[in-house]
């Protein structure tokens, strides 16, 4: 990172991680519609995305906001697939 882009890039990186932390609620509350094994898989995926987010914040902080976007898309895809193919309901 260059010295001129450091402050703004840091802010963007931290905002991305804060956004990802906020999405944890969706993943944790998935037990309302998904079985326990699926919630465990979802939480593992959330944790893997957190590792990616931390790595991006250190190496390319301007890309960090893509992590919560990917997390939301992944969550919707898994829940929708479970509803369509595995009959998960609330």
PDB file of N, CA, C and O in Angstrom:
ATOM      1  N   UNK A   1       0.832  -1.177   0.000  1.00  0.00           N
ATOM      2  CA  UNK A   1       0.000   0.000   0.000  1.00  0.00           C
ATOM      3  C   UNK A   1       0.879   1.243   0.000  1.00  0.00           C
ATOM      4  O   UNK A   1       1.912   1.299   0.666  1.00  0.00           O
ATOM      5  N   UNK A   2       0.457   2.195  -0.734  1.00  0.00           N
ATOM      6  CA  UNK A   2       1.210   3.446  -0.756  1.00  0.00           C
ATOM      7  C   UNK A   2       0.771   4.334   0.397  1.00  0.00           C
ATOM      8  O   UNK A   2      -0.306   4.153   0.964  1.00  0.00           O
ATOM      9  N   UNK A   3       1.599   5.272   0.726  1.00  0.00           N
ATOM     10  CA  UNK A   3       1.304   6.157   1.857  1.00  0.00           C
ATOM     11  C   UNK A   3       0.095   7.049   1.581  1.00  0.00           C
ATOM     12  O   UNK A   3      -0.633   7.395   2.511  1.00  0.00           O
ATOM     13  N   UNK A   4      -0.133   7.425   0.324  1.00  0.00           N
ATOM     14  CA  UNK A   4      -1.255   8.318   0.004  1.00  0.00           C
ATOM     15  C   UNK A   4      -2.594   7.594   0.072  1.00  0.00           C
ATOM     16  O   UNK A   4      -3.609   8.206   0.404  1.00  0.00           O
ATOM     17  N   UNK A   5      -2.610   6.324  -0.231  1.00  0.00           N
ATOM     18  CA  UNK A   5      -3.865   5.569  -0.237  1.00  0.00           C
ATOM     19  C   UNK A   5      -4.098   4.837   1.074  1.00  0.00           C
ATOM     20  O   UNK A   5      -5.113   4.156   1.220  1.00  0.00           O
ATOM     21  N   UNK A   6      -3.205   4.957   2.009  1.00  0.00           N
ATOM     22  CA  UNK A   6      -3.270   4.162   3.224  1.00  0.00           C
ATOM     23  C   UNK A   6      -4.522   4.431   4.053  1.00  0.00           C
ATOM     24  O   UNK A   6      -5.229   3.488   4.409  1.00  0.00           O
ATOM     25  N   UNK A   7      -4.810   5.679   4.365  1.00  0.00           N
ATOM     26  CA  UNK A   7      -5.933   5.980   5.257  1.00  0.00           C
ATOM     27  C   UNK A   7      -7.273   5.590   4.643  1.00  0.00           C
ATOM     28  O   UNK A   7      -8.077   4.919   5.291  1.00  0.00           O
ATOM     29  N   UNK A   8      -7.519   5.998   3.414  1.00  0.00           N
ATOM     30  CA  UNK A   8      -8.778   5.650   2.761  1.00  0.00           C
ATOM     31  C   UNK A   8      -8.931   4.155   2.563  1.00  0.00           C
ATOM     32  O   UNK A   8     -10.015   3.604   2.752  1.00  0.00           O
ATOM     33  N   UNK A   9      -7.856   3.507   2.187  1.00  0.00           N
ATOM     34  CA  UNK A   9      -7.908   2.056   1.985  1.00  0.00           C
ATOM     35  C   UNK A   9      -8.167   1.338   3.301  1.00  0.00           C
ATOM     36  O   UNK A   9      -8.903   0.351   3.338  1.00  0.00           O
ATOM     37  N   UNK A  10      -7.569   1.825   4.374  1.00  0.00           N
ATOM     38  CA  UNK A  10      -7.821   1.211   5.683  1.00  0.00           C
ATOM     39  C   UNK A  10      -9.278   1.333   6.072  1.00  0.00           C
ATOM     40  O   UNK A  10      -9.878   0.377   6.565  1.00  0.00           O
ATOM     41  N   UNK A  11      -9.847   2.500   5.852  1.00  0.00           N
ATOM     42  CA  UNK A  11     -11.261   2.710   6.199  1.00  0.00           C
ATOM     43  C   UNK A  11     -12.147   1.761   5.399  1.00  0.00           C
ATOM     44  O   UNK A  11     -13.048   1.134   5.956  1.00  0.00           O
ATOM     45  N   UNK A  12     -11.898   1.656   4.112  1.00  0.00           N
ATOM     46  CA  UNK A  12     -12.689   0.759   3.262  1.00  0.00           C
ATOM     47  C   UNK A  12     -12.525  -0.678   3.717  1.00  0.00           C
ATOM     48  O   UNK A  12     -13.501  -1.427   3.773  1.00  0.00           O
ATOM     49  N   UNK A  13     -11.302  -1.072   4.042  1.00  0.00           N
ATOM     50  CA  UNK A  13     -11.056  -2.426   4.517  1.00  0.00           C
ATOM     51  C   UNK A  13     -11.812  -2.740   5.795  1.00  0.00           C
ATOM     52  O   UNK A  13     -12.430  -3.797   5.920  1.00  0.00           O
ATOM     53  N   UNK A  14     -11.758  -1.811   6.748  1.00  0.00           N
ATOM     54  CA  UNK A  14     -12.478  -2.037   7.995  1.00  0.00           C
ATOM     55  C   UNK A  14     -13.994  -2.029   7.795  1.00  0.00           C
ATOM     56  O   UNK A  14     -14.706  -2.798   8.442  1.00  0.00           O
ATOM     57  N   UNK A  15     -14.488  -1.178   6.915  1.00  0.00           N
ATOM     58  CA  UNK A  15     -15.939  -1.184   6.634  1.00  0.00           C
ATOM     59  C   UNK A  15     -16.370  -2.515   6.047  1.00  0.00           C
ATOM     60  O   UNK A  15     -17.448  -3.020   6.364  1.00  0.00           O
ATOM     61  N   UNK A  16     -15.532  -3.086   5.191  1.00  0.00           N
ATOM     62  CA  UNK A  16     -15.836  -4.403   4.640  1.00  0.00           C
ATOM     63  C   UNK A  16     -15.919  -5.472   5.718  1.00  0.00           C
ATOM     64  O   UNK A  16     -16.813  -6.317   5.687  1.00  0.00           O
ATOM     65  N   UNK A  17     -14.998  -5.442   6.668  1.00  0.00           N
ATOM     66  CA  UNK A  17     -15.027  -6.428   7.752  1.00  0.00           C
ATOM     67  C   UNK A  17     -16.206  -6.206   8.695  1.00  0.00           C
ATOM     68  O   UNK A  17     -16.794  -7.164   9.195  1.00  0.00           O
ATOM     69  N   UNK A  18     -16.548  -4.948   8.937  1.00  0.00           N
ATOM     70  CA  UNK A  18     -17.721  -4.659   9.774  1.00  0.00           C
ATOM     71  C   UNK A  18     -18.992  -5.152   9.086  1.00  0.00           C
ATOM     72  O   UNK A  18     -19.877  -5.716   9.730  1.00  0.00           O
ATOM     73  N   UNK A  19     -19.074  -4.935   7.777  1.00  0.00           N
ATOM     74  CA  UNK A  19     -20.219  -5.448   7.022  1.00  0.00           C
ATOM     75  C   UNK A  19     -20.306  -6.962   7.088  1.00  0.00           C
ATOM     76  O   UNK A  19     -21.395  -7.521   7.214  1.00  0.00           O
ATOM     77  N   UNK A  20     -19.172  -7.619   7.004  1.00  0.00           N
ATOM     78  CA  UNK A  20     -19.164  -9.084   7.086  1.00  0.00           C
ATOM     79  C   UNK A  20     -19.594  -9.548   8.479  1.00  0.00           C
ATOM     80  O   UNK A  20     -20.313 -10.538   8.608  1.00  0.00           O
ATOM     81  N   UNK A  21     -19.159  -8.842   9.509  1.00  0.00           N
ATOM     82  CA  UNK A  21     -19.560  -9.198  10.872  1.00  0.00           C
ATOM     83  C   UNK A  21     -21.073  -9.052  11.051  1.00  0.00           C
ATOM     84  O   UNK A  21     -21.697  -9.849  11.751  1.00  0.00           O
ATOM     85  N   UNK A  22     -21.653  -8.044  10.426  1.00  0.00           N
ATOM     86  CA  UNK A  22     -23.097  -7.833  10.538  1.00  0.00           C
ATOM     87  C   UNK A  22     -23.891  -8.973   9.897  1.00  0.00           C
ATOM     88  O   UNK A  22     -25.009  -9.268  10.318  1.00  0.00           O
ATOM     89  N   UNK A  23     -23.325  -9.592   8.905  1.00  0.00           N
ATOM     90  CA  UNK A  23     -24.010 -10.679   8.209  1.00  0.00           C
ATOM     91  C   UNK A  23     -23.992 -11.965   9.029  1.00  0.00           C
ATOM     92  O   UNK A  23     -24.742 -12.895   8.733  1.00  0.00           O
ATOM     93  N   UNK A  24     -23.144 -12.030  10.056  1.00  0.00           N
ATOM     94  CA  UNK A  24     -23.083 -13.210  10.913  1.00  0.00           C
ATOM     95  C   UNK A  24     -24.461 -13.548  11.476  1.00  0.00           C
ATOM     96  O   UNK A  24     -24.800 -14.722  11.624  1.00  0.00           O
ATOM     97  N   UNK A  25     -25.256 -12.529  11.789  1.00  0.00           N
ATOM     98  CA  UNK A  25     -26.599 -12.767  12.339  1.00  0.00           C
ATOM     99  C   UNK A  25     -27.428 -13.644  11.418  1.00  0.00           C
ATOM    100  O   UNK A  25     -28.103 -14.563  11.879  1.00  0.00           O
ATOM    101  N   UNK A  26     -27.383 -13.369  10.112  1.00  0.00           N
ATOM    102  CA  UNK A  26     -28.147 -14.176   9.155  1.00  0.00           C
ATOM    103  C   UNK A  26     -27.695 -15.624   9.196  1.00  0.00           C
ATOM    104  O   UNK A  26     -28.515 -16.543   9.205  1.00  0.00           O
ATOM    105  N   UNK A  27     -26.394 -15.817   9.220  1.00  0.00           N
ATOM    106  CA  UNK A  27     -25.846 -17.167   9.238  1.00  0.00           C
ATOM    107  C   UNK A  27     -26.227 -17.889  10.526  1.00  0.00           C
ATOM    108  O   UNK A  27     -26.611 -19.058  10.490  1.00  0.00           O
ATOM    109  N   UNK A  28     -26.126 -17.210  11.654  1.00  0.00           N
ATOM    110  CA  UNK A  28     -26.451 -17.827  12.937  1.00  0.00           C
ATOM    111  C   UNK A  28     -27.948 -18.119  13.065  1.00  0.00           C
ATOM    112  O   UNK A  28     -28.333 -19.110  13.684  1.00  0.00           O
ATOM    113  N   UNK A  29     -28.778 -17.276  12.493  1.00  0.00           N
ATOM    114  CA  UNK A  29     -30.225 -17.461  12.577  1.00  0.00           C
ATOM    115  C   UNK A  29     -30.752 -18.439  11.526  1.00  0.00           C
ATOM    116  O   UNK A  29     -31.959 -18.670  11.455  1.00  0.00           O
ATOM    117  N   UNK A  30     -29.893 -18.997  10.736  1.00  0.00           N
ATOM    118  CA  UNK A  30     -30.325 -19.930   9.690  1.00  0.00           C
ATOM    119  C   UNK A  30     -30.953 -21.190  10.260  1.00  0.00           C
ATOM    120  O   UNK A  30     -31.646 -21.915   9.547  1.00  0.00           O
ATOM    121  N   UNK A  31     -30.717 -21.457  11.537  1.00  0.00           N
ATOM    122  CA  UNK A  31     -31.324 -22.616  12.171  1.00  0.00           C
ATOM    123  C   UNK A  31     -32.843 -22.560  12.187  1.00  0.00           C
ATOM    124  O   UNK A  31     -33.500 -23.567  12.453  1.00  0.00           O
ATOM    125  N   UNK A  32     -33.403 -21.393  11.905  1.00  0.00           N
ATOM    126  CA  UNK A  32     -34.864 -21.294  11.830  1.00  0.00           C
ATOM    127  C   UNK A  32     -35.418 -21.973  10.587  1.00  0.00           C
ATOM    128  O   UNK A  32     -36.579 -22.380  10.575  1.00  0.00           O
ATOM    129  N   UNK A  33     -34.608 -22.102   9.543  1.00  0.00           N
ATOM    130  CA  UNK A  33     -35.085 -22.717   8.301  1.00  0.00           C
ATOM    131  C   UNK A  33     -34.234 -23.888   7.845  1.00  0.00           C
ATOM    132  O   UNK A  33     -34.673 -24.666   6.997  1.00  0.00           O
ATOM    133  N   UNK A  34     -33.047 -24.037   8.374  1.00  0.00           N
ATOM    134  CA  UNK A  34     -32.126 -25.080   7.911  1.00  0.00           C
ATOM    135  C   UNK A  34     -31.808 -26.036   9.065  1.00  0.00           C
ATOM    136  O   UNK A  34     -31.844 -25.644  10.232  1.00  0.00           O
ATOM    137  N   UNK A  35     -31.500 -27.286   8.729  1.00  0.00           N
ATOM    138  CA  UNK A  35     -31.115 -28.243   9.780  1.00  0.00           C
ATOM    139  C   UNK A  35     -29.746 -27.888  10.367  1.00  0.00           C
ATOM    140  O   UNK A  35     -29.007 -27.076   9.811  1.00  0.00           O
ATOM    141  N   UNK A  36     -29.433 -28.505  11.483  1.00  0.00           N
ATOM    142  CA  UNK A  36     -28.204 -28.196  12.197  1.00  0.00           C
ATOM    143  C   UNK A  36     -26.943 -28.398  11.379  1.00  0.00           C
ATOM    144  O   UNK A  36     -26.012 -27.597  11.465  1.00  0.00           O
ATOM    145  N   UNK A  37     -26.903 -29.462  10.583  1.00  0.00           N
ATOM    146  CA  UNK A  37     -25.702 -29.722   9.782  1.00  0.00           C
ATOM    147  C   UNK A  37     -25.490 -28.610   8.760  1.00  0.00           C
ATOM    148  O   UNK A  37     -24.353 -28.240   8.466  1.00  0.00           O
ATOM    149  N   UNK A  38     -26.582 -28.078   8.220  1.00  0.00           N
ATOM    150  CA  UNK A  38     -26.466 -27.011   7.225  1.00  0.00           C
ATOM    151  C   UNK A  38     -26.019 -25.707   7.889  1.00  0.00           C
ATOM    152  O   UNK A  38     -25.258 -24.942   7.296  1.00  0.00           O
ATOM    153  N   UNK A  39     -26.481 -25.451   9.102  1.00  0.00           N
ATOM    154  CA  UNK A  39     -26.046 -24.259   9.819  1.00  0.00           C
ATOM    155  C   UNK A  39     -24.553 -24.364  10.125  1.00  0.00           C
ATOM    156  O   UNK A  39     -23.829 -23.373  10.029  1.00  0.00           O
ATOM    157  N   UNK A  40     -24.091 -25.559  10.493  1.00  0.00           N
ATOM    158  CA  UNK A  40     -22.655 -25.752  10.752  1.00  0.00           C
ATOM    159  C   UNK A  40     -21.836 -25.493   9.496  1.00  0.00           C
ATOM    160  O   UNK A  40     -20.770 -24.882   9.562  1.00  0.00           O
ATOM    161  N   UNK A  41     -22.331 -25.957   8.351  1.00  0.00           N
ATOM    162  CA  UNK A  41     -21.638 -25.704   7.081  1.00  0.00           C
ATOM    163  C   UNK A  41     -21.653 -24.210   6.764  1.00  0.00           C
ATOM    164  O   UNK A  41     -20.633 -23.654   6.357  1.00  0.00           O
ATOM    165  N   UNK A  42     -22.787 -23.565   6.945  1.00  0.00           N
ATOM    166  CA  UNK A  42     -22.882 -22.128   6.679  1.00  0.00           C
ATOM    167  C   UNK A  42     -21.935 -21.329   7.576  1.00  0.00           C
ATOM    168  O   UNK A  42     -21.267 -20.405   7.110  1.00  0.00           O
ATOM    169  N   UNK A  43     -21.878 -21.682   8.845  1.00  0.00           N
ATOM    170  CA  UNK A  43     -20.979 -20.967   9.754  1.00  0.00           C
ATOM    171  C   UNK A  43     -19.518 -21.208   9.387  1.00  0.00           C
ATOM    172  O   UNK A  43     -18.681 -20.320   9.547  1.00  0.00           O
ATOM    173  N   UNK A  44     -19.213 -22.402   8.898  1.00  0.00           N
ATOM    174  CA  UNK A  44     -17.851 -22.680   8.435  1.00  0.00           C
ATOM    175  C   UNK A  44     -17.523 -21.836   7.208  1.00  0.00           C
ATOM    176  O   UNK A  44     -16.407 -21.332   7.079  1.00  0.00           O
ATOM    177  N   UNK A  45     -18.479 -21.684   6.319  1.00  0.00           N
ATOM    178  CA  UNK A  45     -18.275 -20.846   5.141  1.00  0.00           C
ATOM    179  C   UNK A  45     -18.117 -19.381   5.537  1.00  0.00           C
ATOM    180  O   UNK A  45     -17.300 -18.663   4.960  1.00  0.00           O
ATOM    181  N   UNK A  46     -18.900 -18.936   6.523  1.00  0.00           N
ATOM    182  CA  UNK A  46     -18.765 -17.562   7.005  1.00  0.00           C
ATOM    183  C   UNK A  46     -17.377 -17.332   7.572  1.00  0.00           C
ATOM    184  O   UNK A  46     -16.755 -16.301   7.319  1.00  0.00           O
ATOM    185  N   UNK A  47     -16.893 -18.302   8.344  1.00  0.00           N
ATOM    186  CA  UNK A  47     -15.557 -18.185   8.925  1.00  0.00           C
ATOM    187  C   UNK A  47     -14.485 -18.165   7.836  1.00  0.00           C
ATOM    188  O   UNK A  47     -13.522 -17.403   7.930  1.00  0.00           O
ATOM    189  N   UNK A  48     -14.644 -18.995   6.804  1.00  0.00           N
ATOM    190  CA  UNK A  48     -13.690 -18.989   5.690  1.00  0.00           C
ATOM    191  C   UNK A  48     -13.698 -17.631   4.982  1.00  0.00           C
ATOM    192  O   UNK A  48     -12.645 -17.119   4.603  1.00  0.00           O
ATOM    193  N   UNK A  49     -14.879 -17.057   4.808  1.00  0.00           N
ATOM    194  CA  UNK A  49     -14.960 -15.729   4.201  1.00  0.00           C
ATOM    195  C   UNK A  49     -14.343 -14.656   5.106  1.00  0.00           C
ATOM    196  O   UNK A  49     -13.796 -13.671   4.610  1.00  0.00           O
ATOM    197  N   UNK A  50     -14.426 -14.841   6.416  1.00  0.00           N
ATOM    198  CA  UNK A  50     -13.768 -13.913   7.331  1.00  0.00           C
ATOM    199  C   UNK A  50     -12.247 -13.959   7.145  1.00  0.00           C
ATOM    200  O   UNK A  50     -11.581 -12.924   7.144  1.00  0.00           O
ATOM    201  N   UNK A  51     -11.712 -15.164   6.989  1.00  0.00           N
ATOM    202  CA  UNK A  51     -10.274 -15.299   6.746  1.00  0.00           C
ATOM    203  C   UNK A  51      -9.894 -14.599   5.446  1.00  0.00           C
ATOM    204  O   UNK A  51      -8.880 -13.903   5.387  1.00  0.00           O
ATOM    205  N   UNK A  52     -10.701 -14.780   4.409  1.00  0.00           N
ATOM    206  CA  UNK A  52     -10.452 -14.099   3.136  1.00  0.00           C
ATOM    207  C   UNK A  52     -10.532 -12.587   3.328  1.00  0.00           C
ATOM    208  O   UNK A  52      -9.716 -11.844   2.782  1.00  0.00           O
ATOM    209  N   UNK A  53     -11.517 -12.132   4.103  1.00  0.00           N
ATOM    210  CA  UNK A  53     -11.666 -10.697   4.348  1.00  0.00           C
ATOM    211  C   UNK A  53     -10.473 -10.102   5.073  1.00  0.00           C
ATOM    212  O   UNK A  53     -10.011  -9.015   4.725  1.00  0.00           O
ATOM    213  N   UNK A  54      -9.971 -10.807   6.077  1.00  0.00           N
ATOM    214  CA  UNK A  54      -8.795 -10.316   6.800  1.00  0.00           C
ATOM    215  C   UNK A  54      -7.586 -10.278   5.870  1.00  0.00           C
ATOM    216  O   UNK A  54      -6.810  -9.322   5.884  1.00  0.00           O
ATOM    217  N   UNK A  55      -7.434 -11.318   5.070  1.00  0.00           N
ATOM    218  CA  UNK A  55      -6.321 -11.345   4.116  1.00  0.00           C
ATOM    219  C   UNK A  55      -6.440 -10.190   3.112  1.00  0.00           C
ATOM    220  O   UNK A  55      -5.451  -9.523   2.810  1.00  0.00           O
ATOM    221  N   UNK A  56      -7.644  -9.960   2.602  1.00  0.00           N
ATOM    222  CA  UNK A  56      -7.835  -8.854   1.662  1.00  0.00           C
ATOM    223  C   UNK A  56      -7.588  -7.500   2.329  1.00  0.00           C
ATOM    224  O   UNK A  56      -7.014  -6.604   1.710  1.00  0.00           O
ATOM    225  N   UNK A  57      -8.011  -7.344   3.577  1.00  0.00           N
ATOM    226  CA  UNK A  57      -7.789  -6.072   4.265  1.00  0.00           C
ATOM    227  C   UNK A  57      -6.305  -5.768   4.390  1.00  0.00           C
ATOM    228  O   UNK A  57      -5.896  -4.608   4.355  1.00  0.00           O
ATOM    229  N   UNK A  58      -5.510  -6.803   4.535  1.00  0.00           N
ATOM    230  CA  UNK A  58      -4.066  -6.596   4.660  1.00  0.00           C
ATOM    231  C   UNK A  58      -3.385  -6.396   3.309  1.00  0.00           C
ATOM    232  O   UNK A  58      -2.435  -5.622   3.198  1.00  0.00           O
ATOM    233  N   UNK A  59      -3.872  -7.094   2.283  1.00  0.00           N
ATOM    234  CA  UNK A  59      -3.175  -7.046   0.995  1.00  0.00           C
ATOM    235  C   UNK A  59      -3.838  -6.107  -0.017  1.00  0.00           C
ATOM    236  O   UNK A  59      -3.142  -5.367  -0.711  1.00  0.00           O
ATOM    237  N   UNK A  60      -5.141  -6.125  -0.110  1.00  0.00           N
ATOM    238  CA  UNK A  60      -5.887  -5.295  -1.063  1.00  0.00           C
ATOM    239  C   UNK A  60      -7.169  -4.789  -0.397  1.00  0.00           C
ATOM    240  O   UNK A  60      -8.260  -5.271  -0.703  1.00  0.00           O
ATOM    241  N   UNK A  61      -7.040  -3.840   0.495  1.00  0.00           N
ATOM    242  CA  UNK A  61      -8.189  -3.427   1.309  1.00  0.00           C
ATOM    243  C   UNK A  61      -9.371  -2.888   0.518  1.00  0.00           C
ATOM    244  O   UNK A  61     -10.505  -2.953   0.992  1.00  0.00           O
ATOM    245  N   UNK A  62      -9.134  -2.362  -0.663  1.00  0.00           N
ATOM    246  CA  UNK A  62     -10.259  -1.837  -1.446  1.00  0.00           C
ATOM    247  C   UNK A  62     -11.181  -2.941  -1.953  1.00  0.00           C
ATOM    248  O   UNK A  62     -12.307  -2.660  -2.362  1.00  0.00           O
ATOM    249  N   UNK A  63     -10.725  -4.185  -1.932  1.00  0.00           N
ATOM    250  CA  UNK A  63     -11.560  -5.309  -2.354  1.00  0.00           C
ATOM    251  C   UNK A  63     -12.324  -5.945  -1.198  1.00  0.00           C
ATOM    252  O   UNK A  63     -13.188  -6.794  -1.420  1.00  0.00           O
ATOM    253  N   UNK A  64     -12.018  -5.548   0.020  1.00  0.00           N
ATOM    254  CA  UNK A  64     -12.641  -6.159   1.197  1.00  0.00           C
ATOM    255  C   UNK A  64     -14.168  -6.038   1.204  1.00  0.00           C
ATOM    256  O   UNK A  64     -14.815  -6.982   1.657  1.00  0.00           O
ATOM    257  N   UNK A  65     -14.786  -4.963   0.742  1.00  0.00           N
ATOM    258  CA  UNK A  65     -16.252  -4.907   0.732  1.00  0.00           C
ATOM    259  C   UNK A  65     -16.917  -5.974  -0.148  1.00  0.00           C
ATOM    260  O   UNK A  65     -18.122  -6.200  -0.037  1.00  0.00           O
ATOM    261  N   UNK A  66     -16.164  -6.613  -0.996  1.00  0.00           N
ATOM    262  CA  UNK A  66     -16.736  -7.702  -1.784  1.00  0.00           C
ATOM    263  C   UNK A  66     -17.030  -8.943  -0.931  1.00  0.00           C
ATOM    264  O   UNK A  66     -17.847  -9.783  -1.309  1.00  0.00           O
ATOM    265  N   UNK A  67     -16.367  -9.050   0.205  1.00  0.00           N
ATOM    266  CA  UNK A  67     -16.574 -10.218   1.072  1.00  0.00           C
ATOM    267  C   UNK A  67     -17.997 -10.258   1.628  1.00  0.00           C
ATOM    268  O   UNK A  67     -18.636 -11.304   1.517  1.00  0.00           O
ATOM    269  N   UNK A  68     -18.535  -9.187   2.220  1.00  0.00           N
ATOM    270  CA  UNK A  68     -19.925  -9.281   2.682  1.00  0.00           C
ATOM    271  C   UNK A  68     -20.925  -9.457   1.537  1.00  0.00           C
ATOM    272  O   UNK A  68     -21.966 -10.091   1.711  1.00  0.00           O
ATOM    273  N   UNK A  69     -20.613  -8.902   0.382  1.00  0.00           N
ATOM    274  CA  UNK A  69     -21.495  -9.110  -0.775  1.00  0.00           C
ATOM    275  C   UNK A  69     -21.516 -10.599  -1.136  1.00  0.00           C
ATOM    276  O   UNK A  69     -22.579 -11.172  -1.373  1.00  0.00           O
ATOM    277  N   UNK A  70     -20.343 -11.213  -1.176  1.00  0.00           N
ATOM    278  CA  UNK A  70     -20.259 -12.649  -1.475  1.00  0.00           C
ATOM    279  C   UNK A  70     -20.964 -13.458  -0.391  1.00  0.00           C
ATOM    280  O   UNK A  70     -21.612 -14.461  -0.689  1.00  0.00           O
ATOM    281  N   UNK A  71     -20.841 -13.028   0.867  1.00  0.00           N
ATOM    282  CA  UNK A  71     -21.484 -13.750   1.968  1.00  0.00           C
ATOM    283  C   UNK A  71     -23.007 -13.721   1.842  1.00  0.00           C
ATOM    284  O   UNK A  71     -23.670 -14.734   2.065  1.00  0.00           O
ATOM    285  N   UNK A  72     -23.554 -12.571   1.489  1.00  0.00           N
ATOM    286  CA  UNK A  72     -25.015 -12.465   1.316  1.00  0.00           C
ATOM    287  C   UNK A  72     -25.475 -13.335   0.149  1.00  0.00           C
ATOM    288  O   UNK A  72     -26.460 -14.063   0.268  1.00  0.00           O
ATOM    289  N   UNK A  73     -24.774 -13.262  -0.962  1.00  0.00           N
ATOM    290  CA  UNK A  73     -25.149 -14.071  -2.123  1.00  0.00           C
ATOM    291  C   UNK A  73     -25.052 -15.562  -1.814  1.00  0.00           C
ATOM    292  O   UNK A  73     -25.920 -16.335  -2.219  1.00  0.00           O
ATOM    293  N   UNK A  74     -24.016 -15.966  -1.109  1.00  0.00           N
ATOM    294  CA  UNK A  74     -23.850 -17.367  -0.739  1.00  0.00           C
ATOM    295  C   UNK A  74     -24.964 -17.817   0.191  1.00  0.00           C
ATOM    296  O   UNK A  74     -25.515 -18.904   0.019  1.00  0.00           O
ATOM    297  N   UNK A  75     -25.299 -16.992   1.176  1.00  0.00           N
ATOM    298  CA  UNK A  75     -26.358 -17.345   2.111  1.00  0.00           C
ATOM    299  C   UNK A  75     -27.693 -17.519   1.398  1.00  0.00           C
ATOM    300  O   UNK A  75     -28.402 -18.502   1.615  1.00  0.00           O
ATOM    301  N   UNK A  76     -28.029 -16.549   0.541  1.00  0.00           N
ATOM    302  CA  UNK A  76     -29.290 -16.671  -0.207  1.00  0.00           C
ATOM    303  C   UNK A  76     -29.292 -17.901  -1.100  1.00  0.00           C
ATOM    304  O   UNK A  76     -30.308 -18.589  -1.190  1.00  0.00           O
ATOM    305  N   UNK A  77     -28.189 -18.192  -1.755  1.00  0.00           N
ATOM    306  CA  UNK A  77     -28.107 -19.360  -2.635  1.00  0.00           C
ATOM    307  C   UNK A  77     -28.293 -20.657  -1.856  1.00  0.00           C
ATOM    308  O   UNK A  77     -29.027 -21.543  -2.296  1.00  0.00           O
ATOM    309  N   UNK A  78     -27.642 -20.777  -0.715  1.00  0.00           N
ATOM    310  CA  UNK A  78     -27.754 -22.008   0.076  1.00  0.00           C
ATOM    311  C   UNK A  78     -29.166 -22.174   0.627  1.00  0.00           C
ATOM    312  O   UNK A  78     -29.734 -23.264   0.557  1.00  0.00           O
ATOM    313  N   UNK A  79     -29.728 -21.115   1.169  1.00  0.00           N
ATOM    314  CA  UNK A  79     -31.081 -21.209   1.734  1.00  0.00           C
ATOM    315  C   UNK A  79     -32.111 -21.482   0.632  1.00  0.00           C
ATOM    316  O   UNK A  79     -33.023 -22.286   0.827  1.00  0.00           O
ATOM    317  N   UNK A  80     -31.975 -20.828  -0.511  1.00  0.00           N
ATOM    318  CA  UNK A  80     -32.907 -21.061  -1.616  1.00  0.00           C
ATOM    319  C   UNK A  80     -32.774 -22.482  -2.150  1.00  0.00           C
ATOM    320  O   UNK A  80     -33.779 -23.123  -2.458  1.00  0.00           O
ATOM    321  N   UNK A  81     -31.551 -22.979  -2.263  1.00  0.00           N
ATOM    322  CA  UNK A  81     -31.337 -24.355  -2.743  1.00  0.00           C
ATOM    323  C   UNK A  81     -31.916 -25.348  -1.740  1.00  0.00           C
ATOM    324  O   UNK A  81     -32.535 -26.336  -2.133  1.00  0.00           O
ATOM    325  N   UNK A  82     -31.720 -25.096  -0.465  1.00  0.00           N
ATOM    326  CA  UNK A  82     -32.297 -25.983   0.553  1.00  0.00           C
ATOM    327  C   UNK A  82     -33.806 -25.973   0.518  1.00  0.00           C
ATOM    328  O   UNK A  82     -34.440 -27.010   0.713  1.00  0.00           O
ATOM    329  N   UNK A  83     -34.382 -24.829   0.276  1.00  0.00           N
ATOM    330  CA  UNK A  83     -35.844 -24.734   0.172  1.00  0.00           C
ATOM    331  C   UNK A  83     -36.353 -25.468  -1.050  1.00  0.00           C
ATOM    332  O   UNK A  83     -37.357 -26.177  -0.984  1.00  0.00           O
ATOM    333  N   UNK A  84     -35.657 -25.298  -2.176  1.00  0.00           N
ATOM    334  CA  UNK A  84     -36.123 -25.893  -3.431  1.00  0.00           C
ATOM    335  C   UNK A  84     -35.894 -27.406  -3.489  1.00  0.00           C
ATOM    336  O   UNK A  84     -36.764 -28.154  -3.936  1.00  0.00           O
ATOM    337  N   UNK A  85     -34.724 -27.846  -3.037  1.00  0.00           N
ATOM    338  CA  UNK A  85     -34.368 -29.256  -3.244  1.00  0.00           C
ATOM    339  C   UNK A  85     -34.444 -30.114  -1.989  1.00  0.00           C
ATOM    340  O   UNK A  85     -34.551 -31.336  -2.094  1.00  0.00           O
ATOM    341  N   UNK A  86     -34.393 -29.521  -0.828  1.00  0.00           N
ATOM    342  CA  UNK A  86     -34.364 -30.301   0.402  1.00  0.00           C
ATOM    343  C   UNK A  86     -35.572 -30.026   1.311  1.00  0.00           C
ATOM    344  O   UNK A  86     -35.649 -30.548   2.424  1.00  0.00           O
ATOM    345  N   UNK A  87     -36.502 -29.212   0.832  1.00  0.00           N
ATOM    346  CA  UNK A  87     -37.737 -28.905   1.563  1.00  0.00           C
ATOM    347  C   UNK A  87     -37.498 -28.279   2.933  1.00  0.00           C
ATOM    348  O   UNK A  87     -38.177 -28.619   3.902  1.00  0.00           O
ATOM    349  N   UNK A  88     -36.535 -27.368   3.011  1.00  0.00           N
ATOM    350  CA  UNK A  88     -36.327 -26.649   4.257  1.00  0.00           C
ATOM    351  C   UNK A  88     -37.424 -25.606   4.375  1.00  0.00           C
ATOM    352  O   UNK A  88     -37.647 -24.831   3.445  1.00  0.00           O
ATOM    353  N   UNK A  89     -38.098 -25.578   5.486  1.00  0.00           N
ATOM    354  CA  UNK A  89     -39.141 -24.564   5.711  1.00  0.00           C
ATOM    355  C   UNK A  89     -39.044 -24.062   7.131  1.00  0.00           C
ATOM    356  O   UNK A  89     -38.453 -24.706   7.998  1.00  0.00           O
ATOM    357  N   UNK A  90     -39.624 -22.917   7.354  1.00  0.00           N
ATOM    358  CA  UNK A  90     -39.622 -22.344   8.715  1.00  0.00           C
ATOM    359  C   UNK A  90     -40.731 -22.953   9.530  1.00  0.00           C
ATOM    360  O   UNK A  90     -40.900 -22.607  10.699  1.00  0.00           O
TER     361      UNK A  90
END
